[in-house]
Amino acid sequence: MENQFERWHPVSQLAYYVFVFGISVFIMHPVITGISFISAIFLGIVIDRKRFLKMFICLYIPAVIAGIIINPLFSHEGVSIIWYFPDGNPLTAESIIYGVMAGIMIGSIFTFLFSFNKVMTSDKVMYLTGCVLPYIALVISMVLRFIPEFKHHLSEVLVARKCIGKGLNEKNLMKKIRNACTVMSIMATWAFESSVDKSDSMRARGYGICRRSSYSIFRYTKKDIVIIAVILAACGYMVYAIMSGAVYVQYYPCFKMEQSKIAAGFAYFLYAAVCILPVFDIWMEERVWKSLQSKI
């Protein structure tokens, strides 16, 4: 069952992910990085809790730990020396802080990608690219269709050849190689024939003769317009805060943060509000649903 965030218009979803990815990657500020990581965790939990927790423990946490450990081992910049390695290179507080921020940033990107893969389905990607880049959208759709079709046809060929005693489980290495080459030849021939049949079918249906029309099940709502406006406003202020130095951080040679507390605090608030917006929308939907159920 789709949640409220998955029912957003694809343009609104794309604007959200472009905003959070752009800020998370290009501004490795401690506060912003922490907001990104916490928001991404909440979003992953509300979208698919069981699968997310499994991925978070098995993949994301090790990636964060690896980023934290690797940087101090290879980066020895900074003026606050804590300890010296046996080879004489110093371990500095600045390199540790930078490693922690880099690890958390990597974790937040991976965590956001989890929800991105869940929300941005193939039909939404086709919709977003179809109007702007129709030929690229056509190629992507054909590739997405070709891969499962190729796997299905390959399994049929392998089963058929196994039934006549020419499978890939031969003990003789030369026979196994010969059978594998035959299977590759069969699949290449099938792929070429299939592409020719599809091109003839598209030409017979008039593809490329004139500008084509497109159909979409996605419709803009007032909510989508408000969401895009909020994201654009937050993006504009974040750019202003970064350019003016209100949101500023320096890791080397010594760790420093911005001095303008009011402007920076407002930037943090806007960024956190946008990051948590899908979670809040899903939470409101669940609250309304439970309220309606209680009235039955």
C-alpha positions in Angstrom: 0.0 0.0 0.0 1.3 3.4 -1.0 1.9 6.0 1.7 1.3 9.7 1.4 4.9 10.5 0.3 4.7 7.9 -2.5 1.5 9.7 -3.7 3.3 13.0 -4.2 3.8 14.1 -7.8 7.1 12.8 -9.3 8.3 16.4 -9.8 7.7 17.1 -6.1 9.6 13.9 -5.1 12.5 14.8 -7.5 12.7 18.3 -6.1 12.8 16.9 -2.6 15.6 14.4 -3.3 17.6 16.9 -5.4 17.5 19.4 -2.5 18.5 16.9 0.3 21.2 15.2 -1.8 22.6 18.5 -2.9 22.8 20.0 0.5 24.0 16.8 2.1 26.8 16.2 -0.4 28.2 19.7 -0.9 27.7 21.2 2.6 29.4 18.9 5.1 28.4 21.0 8.1 28.1 19.2 11.4 24.5 20.4 12.1 23.3 19.9 8.5 24.9 16.5 8.3 23.3 15.4 11.5 19.9 16.7 10.4 20.3 14.8 7.1 21.2 11.5 8.8 18.4 11.7 11.4 15.8 12.7 8.8 16.9 9.9 6.5 16.6 7.3 9.2 13.1 8.4 10.1 12.1 8.4 6.4 13.5 4.9 5.9 11.7 3.6 9.0 8.3 5.0 8.0 8.6 3.7 4.4 9.8 0.1 5.0 10.8 -0.5 8.6 11.9 -4.2 8.5 13.9 -3.9 5.3 15.4 -0.6 6.3 16.6 -1.8 9.7 18.2 -4.8 8.1 20.0 -2.7 5.5 20.9 -0.1 8.1 22.6 -2.6 10.4 24.3 -4.7 7.8 25.4 -2.0 5.3 24.9 1.6 6.4 26.4 1.4 9.9 29.6 -0.4 8.6 29.9 2.3 5.9 29.7 5.1 8.6 32.3 3.3 10.8 34.6 2.8 7.8 34.4 6.5 6.9 35.2 7.5 10.5 38.2 5.2 10.8 39.8 5.7 7.3 40.2 9.5 7.4 42.4 9.8 10.5 44.6 7.0 9.2 45.4 8.8 5.9 44.8 12.5 6.7 47.2 14.0 9.3 46.3 17.7 8.9 45.3 19.9 11.8 47.0 21.7 14.7 45.4 19.8 17.6 47.7 16.7 17.9 46.4 13.9 20.0 48.8 11.1 19.4 51.6 9.9 17.1 51.4 6.8 15.0 54.4 4.4 15.0 55.5 5.8 11.6 55.7 9.4 13.1 52.4 10.8 11.5 50.2 12.6 14.0 46.6 11.8 14.9 44.8 15.2 15.0 41.4 16.2 16.4 40.6 17.9 13.2 41.1 14.7 11.1 38.9 12.8 13.6 36.1 15.4 13.4 36.3 15.4 9.6 36.2 11.6 9.5 33.2 11.5 11.7 31.3 14.0 9.5 32.4 12.2 6.3 31.2 8.9 7.7 27.8 10.4 8.8 27.4 12.1 5.4 28.0 8.8 3.6 25.5 7.1 5.9 22.9 9.8 5.2 23.3 9.5 1.4 23.0 5.7 1.6 19.9 6.0 3.8 18.3 8.6 1.5 19.0 6.3 -1.5 17.0 3.5 0.3 13.9 5.6 0.3 14.7 7.0 -3.2 14.7 3.5 -4.7 11.4 2.7 -2.9 9.6 6.0 -3.9 11.0 6.7 -7.4 9.7 3.8 -9.3 10.4 3.1 -13.0 7.2 4.6 -14.2 8.0 7.9 -12.4 11.5 8.0 -14.0 9.9 7.4 -17.4 7.5 10.2 -16.8 10.2 12.6 -15.7 12.5 11.9 -18.6 9.8 11.2 -21.2 8.8 14.8 -21.8 12.3 16.3 -21.6 14.4 13.5 -23.1 12.0 11.2 -25.0 14.7 9.2 -26.8 16.6 8.6 -23.7 13.4 7.6 -21.9 12.7 5.2 -24.8 16.1 3.6 -24.5 15.8 3.2 -20.7 12.3 1.7 -21.0 13.6 -0.8 -23.6 16.5 -1.8 -21.4 14.3 -2.3 -18.4 12.1 -4.5 -20.5 15.0 -6.3 -22.2 16.8 -7.5 -19.1 13.9 -9.7 -17.6 13.0 -10.9 -21.1 16.6 -11.9 -21.7 16.8 -13.8 -18.4 13.6 -15.6 -19.1 14.7 -16.6 -22.6 18.1 -17.7 -21.3 16.5 -20.0 -18.7 14.4 -21.6 -21.4 17.4 -22.2 -23.6 19.4 -23.7 -20.8 16.6 -26.0 -19.8 16.1 -27.1 -23.4 19.7 -27.8 -24.0 20.0 -29.7 -20.6 17.1 -32.0 -21.8 19.1 -33.0 -24.9 22.3 -33.6 -22.8 24.1 -30.4 -23.8 23.8 -28.4 -20.6 26.5 -26.5 -18.7 27.1 -29.1 -16.1 29.5 -31.2 -18.2 32.5 -32.5 -16.4 34.7 -32.1 -19.5 36.0 -28.6 -19.6 36.1 -28.3 -23.4 32.5 -29.5 -23.8 31.4 -27.1 -21.1 33.1 -24.2 -23.0 31.7 -25.3 -26.3 28.1 -25.5 -24.9 28.5 -22.1 -23.2 29.6 -20.6 -26.6 26.6 -22.2 -28.3 24.3 -20.7 -25.7 25.9 -17.2 -26.1 25.4 -17.5 -29.9 21.8 -18.5 -29.5 21.1 -15.6 -27.2 22.9 -13.1 -29.4 20.9 -14.2 -32.4 17.7 -14.0 -30.4 18.6 -10.5 -29.2 19.3 -9.2 -32.8 16.1 -10.8 -34.2 14.1 -9.3 -31.3 15.5 -5.8 -31.9 14.7 -6.0 -35.6 11.1 -7.1 -34.9 10.6 -4.3 -32.4 12.1 -1.7 -34.8 9.8 -2.9 -37.6 6.8 -2.8 -35.3 7.6 0.7 -34.2 8.1 1.9 -37.8 4.8 0.3 -38.9 3.0 2.1 -36.0 4.4 5.5 -37.2 7.0 6.1 -34.5 9.2 9.1 -35.4 6.9 10.5 -38.2 5.6 13.4 -36.1 5.8 14.7 -32.6 4.2 12.1 -30.3 1.8 12.8 -27.5 2.2 11.4 -24.0 -0.2 10.1 -21.4 0.4 10.3 -17.7 -1.5 9.2 -14.6 0.2 11.8 -12.5 -1.7 15.1 -11.8 -0.6 18.2 -10.0 -2.5 19.2 -6.9 -2.4 22.3 -4.7 -0.4 20.3 -2.2 2.3 19.6 -4.8 2.5 23.3 -5.7 2.9 24.2 -2.0 5.6 21.5 -1.5 7.6 22.7 -4.5 7.3 26.3 -3.4 8.5 25.5 0.1 11.5 23.5 -1.3 12.5 26.3 -3.7 12.2 28.9 -0.9 14.3 26.8 1.4 16.8 26.2 -1.3 17.1 29.9 -2.0 17.7 30.7 1.6 20.2 28.0 2.0 22.2 29.3 -1.0 22.0 32.8 0.5 23.2 31.5 3.9 26.1 29.7 2.4 27.2 32.5 0.2 27.0 35.1 2.9 28.9 32.9 5.4 26.1 32.4 7.8 26.4 28.6 7.4 30.2 28.1 7.5 32.5 25.4 8.7 36.3 25.0 8.5 38.0 21.7 9.4 41.7 22.4 8.6 44.0 23.6 10.0 41.7 24.2 12.9 38.0 23.6 13.4 35.8 26.6 13.2 32.0 27.2 12.7 29.9 30.2 11.8 29.4 33.2 14.0 25.9 34.4 12.8 23.7 32.4 15.1 20.3 33.8 14.1 20.8 33.4 10.3 22.4 29.9 10.8 19.6 28.8 13.2 17.0 29.8 10.6 18.8 27.9 7.9 19.0 24.8 10.1 15.3 25.1 10.8 14.3 25.4 7.1 16.5 22.5 6.2 15.2 20.3 8.9 11.6 21.2 8.0 12.1 20.2 4.4 13.9 17.0 5.3 11.2 15.9 7.7 8.3 17.0 5.5 7.6 13.5 4.0 7.8 11.9 7.5 5.3 14.5 8.8 3.0 13.9 5.8 3.0 10.1 6.4 2.5 10.6 10.1 -0.5 12.9 9.5 -2.0 10.4 7.1 -1.7 7.6 9.7 -3.2 9.8 12.4 -6.2 10.7 10.3 -6.7 7.0 9.3 -6.6 5.9 13.0 -9.0 8.7 13.9 -11.5 7.6 11.2 -11.2 3.9 12.3 -11.9 4.9 15.9 -15.2 6.5 14.8 -16.5 3.3 13.1 
